[in-house]
């Protein structure tokens, strides 16, 4: 059995009504192919963006008779770095050829391309806003966190950067009986350590007596590598990235979290 470092406990629960966080709804994008675009559709002054200019120029380069056919559409999409299977291209061509003349006009293509680019840019901005809006939460709703939400968060966590492929992390959900044991262990740590330990305790509203009211507890561990501190540090960094992914996934579903660590978690009894 490998040695493990208790990296942290993550407290989690639905965000309290006082929180200002409001999850952005995911909006389905019309069209057959949805890809990422780096440029906004319009500049700040409302003029067409470089993305649309490039698309228009590329369209004219690939069109032979004022419009494009199915084979020219394939070349155009490849030129614009839009990967599409043959089936996707056929579906897209049928969707864009509104008048059924067997060709896609510049107007038809740019209408779809602009909408897709705008939707993709909007989705990108929403994701960035979600990243920047995440906050450490100290007040939780008492509603239990659904297991499916936590499973999705763990799936995101284990997709974190892990240079060595060691997967050093473990995520352990703690039940109410274990939380009660942690309360008793914490009391013994304070009694033994005196005032110095008291100063390192959580502040209100997360005082030990309130721990049973927190609806979710997850202990996160990272592998220890005796005799190889560099490997151990690299694993700890990977586990930290995994924890960030975990908390971001929870936040995206309206679940707040708090990364905690303290003297109790460093005891052998806790491990």
C-alpha positions as CSV (number, residue, x, y, z in Angstrom):
1,X,0.0,0.0,0.0
2,X,1.5,3.4,-1.0
3,X,1.9,6.1,1.5
4,X,-0.4,9.1,1.2
5,X,-0.3,12.7,2.3
6,X,-3.6,14.2,3.4
7,X,-3.5,17.2,1.1
8,X,-6.7,18.9,2.2
9,X,-10.3,18.6,3.1
10,X,-12.8,20.2,0.7
11,X,-16.0,21.3,2.2
12,X,-18.8,21.6,-0.2
13,X,-22.5,22.5,-0.3
14,X,-25.1,24.3,-2.4
15,X,-24.4,28.0,-2.4
16,X,-26.3,29.9,0.2
17,X,-29.0,32.4,-0.9
18,X,-26.8,35.2,0.1
19,X,-24.2,34.3,-2.5
20,X,-24.0,36.5,-5.6
21,X,-23.1,33.6,-7.9
22,X,-25.5,33.0,-10.7
23,X,-24.6,30.1,-13.0
24,X,-24.8,30.9,-16.7
25,X,-27.2,28.6,-18.5
26,X,-25.7,26.5,-21.3
27,X,-27.3,27.6,-24.6
28,X,-27.5,25.2,-27.5
29,X,-25.9,26.5,-30.6
30,X,-27.8,26.3,-33.9
31,X,-25.9,24.6,-36.7
32,X,-24.4,21.2,-37.4
33,X,-20.8,21.9,-36.4
34,X,-19.7,23.9,-33.4
35,X,-16.1,24.8,-33.0
36,X,-14.0,27.3,-31.1
37,X,-13.2,30.7,-32.6
38,X,-10.5,32.9,-31.2
39,X,-11.8,36.2,-32.7
40,X,-15.1,37.9,-31.8
41,X,-17.6,38.4,-34.6
42,X,-17.7,42.1,-34.2
43,X,-15.1,44.6,-33.1
44,X,-15.8,47.1,-30.3
45,X,-17.2,49.6,-32.8
46,X,-19.6,47.1,-34.4
47,X,-17.6,46.5,-37.6
48,X,-17.1,43.0,-38.9
49,X,-14.2,41.2,-37.2
50,X,-11.1,39.8,-38.8
51,X,-12.6,36.3,-38.4
52,X,-15.4,37.2,-40.8
53,X,-13.0,39.0,-43.2
54,X,-10.8,35.9,-43.3
55,X,-13.8,33.7,-43.9
56,X,-15.1,35.9,-46.7
57,X,-11.7,36.0,-48.4
58,X,-11.3,32.2,-48.1
59,X,-14.8,31.6,-49.5
60,X,-13.9,33.7,-52.6
61,X,-10.7,31.8,-53.1
62,X,-12.4,28.4,-53.0
63,X,-15.5,29.3,-54.9
64,X,-15.4,28.6,-58.7
65,X,-18.8,29.9,-59.8
66,X,-19.8,32.5,-57.2
67,X,-20.7,29.8,-54.8
68,X,-19.2,26.6,-53.4
69,X,-20.2,22.9,-53.9
70,X,-19.7,20.0,-51.5
71,X,-16.1,19.4,-52.4
72,X,-15.2,23.1,-52.1
73,X,-17.0,23.3,-48.8
74,X,-14.7,20.5,-47.5
75,X,-11.6,22.5,-48.6
76,X,-13.0,25.7,-47.1
77,X,-13.7,24.1,-43.7
78,X,-10.2,22.6,-43.6
79,X,-8.7,26.0,-44.5
80,X,-10.6,27.6,-41.6
81,X,-9.5,24.8,-39.2
82,X,-12.9,23.4,-38.8
83,X,-12.7,19.6,-38.6
84,X,-15.7,17.8,-40.0
85,X,-16.5,14.3,-41.0
86,X,-18.0,13.6,-44.4
87,X,-21.4,13.1,-42.8
88,X,-21.1,16.4,-41.0
89,X,-20.2,18.2,-44.2
90,X,-23.1,16.7,-46.1
91,X,-25.5,17.7,-43.3
92,X,-24.0,21.2,-43.2
93,X,-24.2,21.6,-46.9
94,X,-27.9,20.6,-46.9
95,X,-28.5,23.0,-44.0
96,X,-26.8,25.9,-45.7
97,X,-28.2,25.4,-49.2
98,X,-31.4,27.0,-48.3
99,X,-32.6,27.6,-51.9
100,X,-31.6,24.1,-52.9
101,X,-29.6,25.2,-56.0
102,X,-26.7,22.9,-55.2
103,X,-24.4,25.7,-54.2
104,X,-23.8,27.7,-51.0
105,X,-23.6,31.4,-51.5
106,X,-21.3,33.8,-49.6
107,X,-24.4,35.2,-47.8
108,X,-25.5,31.7,-46.7
109,X,-22.1,30.7,-45.6
110,X,-21.2,33.9,-43.6
111,X,-24.6,33.8,-42.0
112,X,-23.9,30.4,-40.5
113,X,-20.2,31.1,-39.8
114,X,-21.0,34.4,-38.0
115,X,-23.7,32.8,-35.9
116,X,-21.4,29.8,-35.0
117,X,-18.5,32.1,-34.3
118,X,-20.6,34.4,-32.1
119,X,-22.0,31.4,-30.2
120,X,-18.6,29.9,-29.7
121,X,-17.1,33.2,-28.5
122,X,-20.0,33.6,-26.1
123,X,-19.5,30.2,-24.7
124,X,-15.8,30.9,-24.3
125,X,-16.5,34.1,-22.5
126,X,-19.0,32.3,-20.2
127,X,-16.4,29.7,-19.3
128,X,-13.8,32.5,-18.6
129,X,-16.3,34.3,-16.4
130,X,-17.0,31.1,-14.5
131,X,-13.3,30.7,-13.9
132,X,-12.9,34.2,-12.6
133,X,-16.1,34.2,-10.5
134,X,-15.2,31.2,-8.4
135,X,-14.8,32.1,-4.7
136,X,-14.0,30.3,-1.5
137,X,-17.3,29.8,0.3
138,X,-17.9,29.8,4.0
139,X,-21.7,29.7,4.2
140,X,-23.4,26.7,2.8
141,X,-27.0,25.7,2.2
142,X,-27.8,22.5,4.2
143,X,-29.1,20.7,1.1
144,X,-27.0,17.5,0.4
145,X,-24.8,17.6,-2.7
146,X,-26.0,15.1,-5.2
147,X,-23.7,12.1,-5.8
148,X,-23.9,12.6,-9.6
149,X,-22.6,16.2,-9.2
150,X,-19.6,15.0,-7.1
151,X,-18.9,12.2,-9.6
152,X,-18.8,14.7,-12.4
153,X,-16.4,16.9,-10.4
154,X,-14.1,14.0,-9.7
155,X,-14.1,13.1,-13.4
156,X,-12.9,16.7,-14.1
157,X,-10.4,16.5,-11.3
158,X,-8.6,13.4,-12.6
159,X,-8.3,15.1,-16.0
160,X,-5.9,17.6,-14.5
161,X,-2.3,18.0,-15.7
162,X,-0.2,15.1,-14.4
163,X,3.2,15.1,-16.1
164,X,4.4,11.8,-14.8
165,X,1.1,10.0,-15.3
166,X,1.3,8.8,-11.7
167,X,-2.3,9.9,-10.8
168,X,-1.2,10.5,-7.1
169,X,-4.7,11.7,-6.0
170,X,-7.5,10.1,-4.1
171,X,-10.8,11.6,-3.3
172,X,-12.7,10.2,-0.3
173,X,-16.2,11.4,0.6
174,X,-16.7,11.5,4.4
175,X,-19.9,10.6,6.0
176,X,-21.6,12.0,9.2
177,X,-20.0,9.4,11.4
178,X,-16.5,10.3,10.2
179,X,-17.2,14.0,10.6
180,X,-18.2,13.3,14.2
181,X,-14.9,11.5,14.8
182,X,-13.1,14.5,13.3
183,X,-14.8,16.8,15.8
184,X,-13.5,14.6,18.7
185,X,-10.0,14.4,17.2
186,X,-9.9,18.2,16.7
187,X,-10.9,18.7,20.3
188,X,-8.0,16.5,21.4
189,X,-5.6,18.4,19.2
190,X,-6.7,21.7,20.7
191,X,-6.4,20.3,24.2
192,X,-2.9,19.0,23.6
193,X,-1.6,22.0,21.7
194,X,-3.2,24.8,23.8
195,X,-3.5,28.4,22.6
196,X,-1.3,27.9,19.5
197,X,-3.6,25.3,18.1
198,X,-6.7,27.3,18.9
199,X,-5.3,30.2,16.8
200,X,-5.2,27.8,13.8
201,X,-8.8,26.7,13.9
202,X,-11.5,27.7,11.4
203,X,-13.4,30.9,12.2
204,X,-17.2,31.4,12.2
205,X,-19.3,30.2,10.6
206,X,-17.1,27.1,10.2
207,X,-16.4,26.5,13.9
208,X,-16.1,22.8,14.8
209,X,-19.5,22.7,16.4
210,X,-21.0,23.6,13.0
211,X,-19.2,20.9,11.1
212,X,-22.2,18.4,11.1
213,X,-24.3,21.0,9.3
214,X,-21.9,21.2,6.3
215,X,-23.5,18.9,3.7
216,X,-20.4,17.6,2.0
217,X,-16.9,16.6,3.0
218,X,-14.2,15.3,0.7
219,X,-10.7,14.3,1.9
220,X,-8.1,14.7,-0.8
221,X,-4.8,12.7,-0.6
222,X,-1.6,12.8,-2.5
223,X,1.0,10.0,-2.8
224,X,4.2,10.2,-0.8
225,X,7.5,9.0,-2.3
226,X,10.0,8.4,0.5
227,X,13.5,9.1,-0.7
228,X,12.4,11.1,-3.7
229,X,11.3,14.6,-2.7
230,X,11.2,15.9,-6.3
231,X,8.7,13.2,-7.4
232,X,6.7,13.8,-4.3
233,X,6.6,17.6,-5.0
234,X,5.6,16.9,-8.6
235,X,2.7,14.7,-7.4
236,X,1.6,17.3,-4.9
237,X,1.4,19.9,-7.7
238,X,-0.7,17.5,-9.8
239,X,-3.0,16.9,-6.9
240,X,-3.4,20.7,-6.4
241,X,-4.3,21.0,-10.1
242,X,-6.9,18.2,-9.6
243,X,-8.4,20.0,-6.6
244,X,-8.8,23.2,-8.7
245,X,-10.6,21.2,-11.3
246,X,-12.8,19.6,-8.7
247,X,-13.8,23.0,-7.2
248,X,-14.4,24.6,-10.6
249,X,-16.7,21.8,-11.7
250,X,-18.7,22.1,-8.5
251,X,-18.9,25.8,-8.9
252,X,-20.2,25.5,-12.4
253,X,-23.1,23.5,-11.0
254,X,-23.9,25.9,-8.2
255,X,-22.0,24.1,-5.5
256,X,-19.5,26.1,-3.4
257,X,-16.4,24.7,-1.8
258,X,-13.7,25.6,0.6
259,X,-10.2,24.1,0.6
260,X,-9.1,23.6,4.2
261,X,-6.0,22.3,5.9
262,X,-5.0,22.5,9.6
263,X,-3.1,20.9,12.4
264,X,-5.7,18.1,12.8
265,X,-5.2,17.0,9.3
266,X,-1.5,16.6,9.9
267,X,-1.9,14.1,12.7
268,X,-1.3,10.4,12.3
269,X,-4.7,9.7,13.8
270,X,-6.3,11.6,11.0
271,X,-4.4,9.7,8.4
